[in-house]
Amino acid sequence: MVQGSVNLNTELTKEWLQDYVDSWINFYKKQTVDGEVATYIPILAEADQHALGISIIGKNGVTIKSGDTEEKFTIQSISKVLTFIAACMDRGLSYVLNRVDVEPTGEAFNSIMHLEMKQPKKPFNPLVNSGAITVSSLLSGKTSDQKLESLFILMEKMIGYRPEVNVDAYESERDTSMRNRSIGYYLLEGGYLESDLGITLETYFKQCSIEITIDDLAKIGLVLSNDGLDPNTEEEIIPRSVARLVKALMLTCGMYDASGKFAAYVGIPAKSGVSGGIVAVVPPRVRDEELPFLDGCGIGVFGPALDLQGNSIGGIKLLRHIANQWDLSLF
């Protein structure tokens, strides 16, 4: 536990927090040797296994950054959170939930098994591939670029600029993603897709290939921490009902089939991607003692070395340490 009174309005305290985070990054960076970069998408195999960085942005404007903070990387499965939000805002929450459930699976993110075994064959949640592909089909538009427009508008409001699709990453995913094509055919057979299969998969591959930074992830996390409101302008970017449901999904389903352990040992909503990114949401908390970021914050992490579940191995250890030291857990 962090000792002593913390006043985040002083530069001294910011420097004090910075020193702690720097030391934690240096320690957990050494443990990236225990993971491996994703290779089933060829372009991801080019990442630096030993990279690890973090960005923390508080509601009061305090920002702490450390490690490999300038890296750009593709958003991958973190995009599932954002397309779900965009679809709910476009089509309505009940419409989307008629086609995608909100239950954890306990299976790998790209599993086909639950589509075959469950009746009806409705995707378990929007954060596994089957659910995310279904959600991509619900986005308005006849082409993949038209479908992604609502996602780009949402992201621009959250991070302050319009991101771009990394074309090389998109082509790498498009040309190697046989499993996702198989999932797409299962969904098509079940009647869950609302657009052409080719257009749906093109949309999904492109959304996963959007390039961002850990600062962008921290800003996304901060908006969700604030129940969908921009903390600077108090503008509602995401309806509160959608923001709260998304946080619940992130807590229960966001870290693939390690979501239960992450909820138990870290205790904050988060979503990972196989490029090594993690977006984490720290809602405001009530504590007797002064602790960092009591008003809430967003956290972005990047560490391409993955564990067996496909999560950043250094990122998870770093977030668990910070959550324990700063008492970030919701529980």
C-alpha positions as CSV (number, residue, x, y, z in Angstrom):
1,M,0.0,0.0,0.0
2,V,1.2,3.5,-0.8
3,Q,2.2,5.2,2.5
4,G,1.6,8.8,3.5
5,S,-0.8,11.5,2.4
6,V,-1.0,12.1,-1.3
7,N,-2.0,15.5,-2.8
8,L,-2.1,15.1,-6.6
9,N,-2.2,18.9,-7.1
10,T,1.5,19.3,-6.2
11,E,4.4,18.8,-8.7
12,L,6.3,17.0,-5.9
13,T,3.7,14.4,-5.6
14,K,3.6,13.9,-9.4
15,E,7.3,13.4,-9.3
16,W,6.9,11.0,-6.4
17,L,4.4,8.9,-8.4
18,Q,6.6,9.1,-11.5
19,D,9.5,7.6,-9.6
20,Y,7.4,4.7,-8.4
21,V,6.0,4.0,-11.8
22,D,9.5,4.2,-13.4
23,S,10.8,1.6,-11.0
24,W,7.8,-0.7,-11.6
25,I,8.3,-0.5,-15.4
26,N,12.0,-1.3,-15.1
27,F,11.2,-4.3,-12.9
28,Y,8.4,-5.8,-15.0
29,K,10.2,-5.1,-18.3
30,K,12.6,-7.9,-17.3
31,Q,9.7,-10.4,-17.1
32,T,8.7,-9.9,-20.7
33,V,11.2,-12.8,-21.4
34,D,8.5,-15.1,-20.1
35,G,6.1,-14.3,-22.9
36,E,6.0,-14.4,-26.7
37,V,4.8,-12.0,-29.4
38,A,1.9,-13.1,-31.5
39,T,2.9,-14.8,-34.7
40,Y,-0.3,-16.0,-36.2
41,I,-0.7,-12.5,-37.6
42,P,2.6,-12.1,-39.4
43,I,3.1,-8.4,-38.9
44,L,2.7,-8.7,-35.1
45,A,5.7,-11.0,-35.0
46,E,7.9,-8.0,-35.9
47,A,7.2,-6.3,-32.5
48,D,9.9,-5.8,-29.8
49,Q,9.2,-8.5,-27.3
50,H,10.9,-6.5,-24.5
51,A,8.9,-3.3,-25.0
52,L,6.7,-2.2,-22.1
53,G,5.1,1.2,-21.5
54,I,2.2,2.7,-19.5
55,S,0.2,5.9,-19.6
56,I,-2.1,7.0,-16.7
57,I,-4.4,10.0,-17.1
58,G,-6.5,11.2,-14.2
59,K,-9.7,13.2,-14.2
60,N,-7.9,16.1,-12.7
61,G,-5.4,16.2,-15.5
62,V,-2.5,14.5,-13.8
63,T,-0.6,12.3,-16.3
64,I,2.0,9.7,-15.5
65,K,3.9,8.0,-18.4
66,S,6.8,5.6,-18.3
67,G,8.7,3.1,-20.4
68,D,8.1,2.6,-24.2
69,T,5.5,5.4,-24.5
70,E,6.0,6.5,-28.1
71,E,5.3,3.2,-29.8
72,K,2.3,3.0,-32.2
73,F,0.5,-0.3,-32.4
74,T,-2.7,-1.8,-33.8
75,I,-5.7,-1.8,-31.5
76,Q,-6.7,-5.4,-32.3
77,S,-9.4,-6.8,-29.9
78,I,-9.6,-3.5,-27.9
79,S,-11.6,-2.3,-30.9
80,K,-14.4,-4.7,-29.9
81,V,-15.2,-2.4,-27.0
82,L,-15.5,0.6,-29.3
83,T,-17.5,-1.0,-32.1
84,F,-20.0,-2.4,-29.5
85,I,-20.4,1.2,-28.2
86,A,-20.8,2.6,-31.7
87,A,-23.4,-0.1,-32.6
88,C,-25.4,0.5,-29.4
89,M,-25.4,4.2,-30.1
90,D,-26.4,3.7,-33.7
91,R,-28.9,0.8,-33.4
92,G,-30.0,0.9,-29.8
93,L,-28.9,-1.2,-26.9
94,S,-31.8,-3.6,-26.9
95,Y,-31.3,-4.2,-30.7
96,V,-27.7,-5.2,-30.3
97,L,-28.3,-7.3,-27.2
98,N,-30.9,-9.3,-29.1
99,R,-28.0,-10.6,-31.3
100,V,-25.1,-10.7,-28.8
101,D,-25.3,-11.9,-25.2
102,V,-23.3,-10.6,-22.2
103,E,-22.1,-13.8,-20.6
104,P,-18.4,-14.8,-20.1
105,T,-17.4,-17.9,-22.0
106,G,-14.4,-19.4,-20.2
107,E,-13.1,-20.3,-23.7
108,A,-10.5,-18.9,-25.9
109,F,-11.4,-15.6,-27.7
110,N,-11.4,-17.3,-31.1
111,S,-13.3,-20.4,-30.1
112,I,-15.9,-21.9,-32.3
113,M,-17.1,-24.5,-29.8
114,H,-19.8,-22.5,-28.1
115,L,-21.4,-21.6,-31.5
116,E,-21.7,-25.3,-32.2
117,M,-22.8,-26.5,-28.7
118,K,-25.1,-23.7,-27.4
119,Q,-28.8,-23.4,-28.5
120,P,-29.5,-20.9,-29.8
121,K,-26.1,-20.3,-31.3
122,K,-26.0,-16.6,-30.2
123,P,-22.5,-15.3,-29.5
124,F,-21.8,-15.2,-25.7
125,N,-20.6,-11.6,-25.6
126,P,-19.2,-8.8,-27.9
127,L,-15.6,-9.2,-26.7
128,V,-15.0,-12.6,-28.2
129,N,-14.5,-12.9,-31.9
130,S,-17.9,-14.3,-32.7
131,G,-19.6,-11.5,-30.9
132,A,-17.4,-8.8,-32.3
133,I,-17.9,-10.0,-35.9
134,T,-21.6,-10.0,-35.3
135,V,-21.4,-6.4,-34.0
136,S,-19.3,-5.3,-37.0
137,S,-22.2,-6.5,-39.2
138,L,-24.6,-4.3,-37.2
139,L,-22.7,-1.1,-38.0
140,S,-24.5,1.2,-40.5
141,G,-23.2,1.3,-44.0
142,K,-22.9,-0.8,-47.2
143,T,-19.1,-0.8,-47.4
144,S,-16.5,-1.4,-44.7
145,D,-15.4,2.2,-44.8
146,Q,-19.0,3.4,-44.4
147,K,-19.4,0.9,-41.5
148,L,-16.3,2.2,-39.8
149,E,-17.3,5.9,-40.0
150,S,-19.3,5.8,-36.7
151,L,-16.3,4.1,-35.0
152,F,-13.9,6.8,-36.2
153,I,-16.3,9.6,-35.1
154,L,-16.5,8.0,-31.7
155,M,-12.7,7.6,-31.4
156,E,-12.0,11.1,-32.5
157,K,-14.3,12.5,-29.8
158,M,-12.5,10.3,-27.2
159,I,-8.8,10.7,-28.2
160,G,-8.9,14.1,-30.0
161,Y,-7.9,13.0,-33.5
162,R,-9.1,10.7,-36.2
163,P,-6.9,7.5,-36.2
164,E,-6.0,5.5,-39.3
165,V,-6.0,1.9,-40.4
166,N,-2.5,0.4,-40.8
167,V,-2.9,-1.1,-44.3
168,D,0.0,-3.5,-43.8
169,A,-1.6,-4.9,-40.7
170,Y,-5.0,-5.1,-42.3
171,E,-3.7,-7.1,-45.3
172,S,-1.7,-9.3,-42.9
173,E,-4.9,-10.1,-41.0
174,R,-7.1,-10.5,-44.0
175,D,-4.7,-12.9,-45.7
176,T,-4.2,-15.2,-42.7
177,S,-7.4,-15.2,-40.6
178,M,-8.9,-18.6,-41.6
179,R,-10.4,-19.1,-38.1
180,N,-12.4,-15.8,-38.2
181,R,-13.7,-16.7,-41.7
182,S,-14.9,-20.0,-40.2
183,I,-16.6,-18.2,-37.3
184,G,-18.2,-15.9,-39.9
185,Y,-19.8,-18.8,-41.7
186,Y,-21.2,-20.2,-38.5
187,L,-22.7,-16.8,-37.8
188,L,-24.1,-16.5,-41.3
189,E,-25.7,-19.9,-41.0
190,G,-27.3,-18.9,-37.7
191,G,-28.7,-15.7,-39.2
192,Y,-26.8,-13.3,-36.9
193,L,-25.0,-11.3,-39.6
194,E,-26.8,-8.2,-41.0
195,S,-24.4,-7.5,-43.8
196,D,-22.6,-9.5,-46.5
197,L,-20.0,-11.8,-44.9
198,G,-17.2,-10.4,-47.0
199,I,-18.0,-6.8,-46.0
200,T,-18.5,-7.8,-42.4
201,L,-15.1,-9.5,-42.2
202,E,-13.4,-6.7,-44.0
203,T,-14.8,-4.3,-41.5
204,Y,-13.6,-6.5,-38.6
205,F,-10.1,-6.8,-40.0
206,K,-9.9,-3.1,-40.6
207,Q,-11.1,-2.1,-37.1
208,C,-8.5,-4.4,-35.5
209,S,-5.8,-2.7,-37.6
210,I,-6.5,0.8,-36.4
211,E,-3.2,2.3,-35.1
212,I,-3.1,4.0,-31.7
213,T,-0.8,4.8,-28.7
214,I,-1.0,4.1,-25.0
215,D,-2.0,7.7,-24.5
216,D,-5.0,7.1,-26.7
217,L,-5.9,4.0,-24.6
218,A,-5.6,6.0,-21.4
219,K,-7.9,8.7,-22.8
220,I,-10.5,6.1,-23.8
221,G,-10.3,4.6,-20.3
222,L,-10.7,8.0,-18.7
223,V,-14.0,8.7,-20.7
224,L,-15.3,5.3,-19.6
225,S,-14.2,6.0,-16.0
226,N,-16.3,9.1,-16.1
227,D,-19.4,7.2,-17.3
228,G,-19.1,8.3,-20.9
229,L,-18.6,12.1,-20.2
230,D,-15.6,14.0,-21.4
231,P,-13.9,15.0,-18.1
232,N,-12.8,18.3,-19.5
233,T,-16.0,19.5,-21.2
234,E,-18.6,17.3,-19.5
235,E,-19.9,16.5,-22.9
236,E,-21.7,13.2,-23.1
237,I,-19.7,11.1,-25.6
238,I,-21.2,7.8,-24.7
239,P,-24.7,7.3,-23.0
240,R,-24.2,6.4,-19.4
241,S,-26.2,3.2,-19.7
242,V,-23.9,2.0,-22.5
243,A,-20.7,3.1,-20.7
244,R,-21.7,1.2,-17.6
245,L,-22.6,-2.0,-19.5
246,V,-19.3,-1.8,-21.3
247,K,-17.4,-1.6,-18.1
248,A,-19.3,-4.6,-16.7
249,L,-18.4,-6.5,-19.9
250,M,-14.7,-5.5,-19.7
251,L,-14.6,-6.7,-16.1
252,T,-16.2,-10.1,-16.8
253,C,-15.0,-10.8,-20.4
254,G,-12.3,-8.3,-21.3
255,M,-9.1,-10.4,-20.7
256,Y,-10.1,-13.5,-22.8
257,D,-10.2,-16.7,-20.7
258,A,-8.2,-15.1,-18.0
259,S,-10.9,-12.6,-17.2
260,G,-11.9,-14.2,-13.9
261,K,-8.3,-14.2,-12.5
262,F,-7.9,-10.6,-13.7
263,A,-11.1,-9.5,-11.9
264,A,-10.0,-11.3,-8.8
265,Y,-6.4,-10.1,-8.5
266,V,-6.6,-6.7,-10.3
267,G,-10.3,-5.8,-10.0
268,I,-10.8,-3.1,-12.6
269,P,-12.5,-3.2,-16.0
270,A,-9.9,-3.8,-18.8
271,K,-9.7,-5.0,-22.4
272,S,-6.6,-6.5,-24.0
273,G,-5.5,-7.0,-27.6
274,V,-3.0,-9.5,-29.1
275,S,-0.7,-6.6,-30.2
276,G,0.1,-6.2,-26.5
277,G,-2.2,-3.3,-25.7
278,I,-4.5,-3.1,-22.6
279,V,-7.0,-0.4,-21.8
280,A,-8.0,-0.2,-18.1
281,V,-10.7,1.8,-16.4
282,V,-10.4,3.0,-12.8
283,P,-13.8,4.5,-11.7
284,P,-13.9,7.0,-8.8
285,R,-13.5,5.3,-5.4
286,V,-14.3,6.1,-1.8
287,R,-11.4,5.4,0.6
288,D,-10.6,6.6,4.1
289,E,-7.0,7.4,3.2
290,E,-5.6,9.6,0.4
291,L,-4.6,7.5,-2.6
292,P,-3.6,8.3,-6.2
293,F,-6.4,8.9,-8.6
294,L,-9.3,8.6,-6.2
295,D,-11.4,10.5,-8.8
296,G,-10.7,7.8,-11.4
297,C,-8.4,7.5,-14.3
298,G,-7.7,5.7,-17.6
299,I,-4.7,3.5,-18.1
300,G,-3.1,2.4,-21.3
301,V,-0.5,-0.3,-21.4
302,F,1.6,-1.7,-24.2
303,G,3.7,-4.9,-24.0
304,P,3.8,-7.2,-27.0
305,A,5.1,-10.3,-25.1
306,L,1.9,-12.3,-24.4
307,D,1.0,-15.1,-22.0
308,L,-0.8,-18.2,-23.1
309,Q,-4.2,-16.5,-23.0
310,G,-3.0,-13.8,-25.4
311,N,-2.7,-11.0,-22.8
312,S,0.4,-8.8,-22.3
313,I,2.4,-10.7,-19.7
314,G,4.3,-7.6,-18.4
315,G,1.2,-5.5,-18.7
316,I,-0.9,-7.8,-16.5
317,K,1.8,-8.0,-13.8
318,L,2.3,-4.2,-13.9
319,L,-1.4,-3.5,-13.6
320,R,-1.8,-6.0,-10.7
321,H,1.1,-4.4,-8.9
322,I,-0.3,-0.9,-9.4
323,A,-3.8,-1.9,-8.4
324,N,-2.5,-3.5,-5.2
325,Q,-0.3,-0.5,-4.3
326,W,-2.8,2.2,-5.0
327,D,-5.9,0.2,-4.0
328,L,-7.6,0.5,-7.3
329,S,-9.8,-2.6,-7.1
330,L,-13.6,-2.1,-7.2
331,F,-14.0,-4.8,-4.5
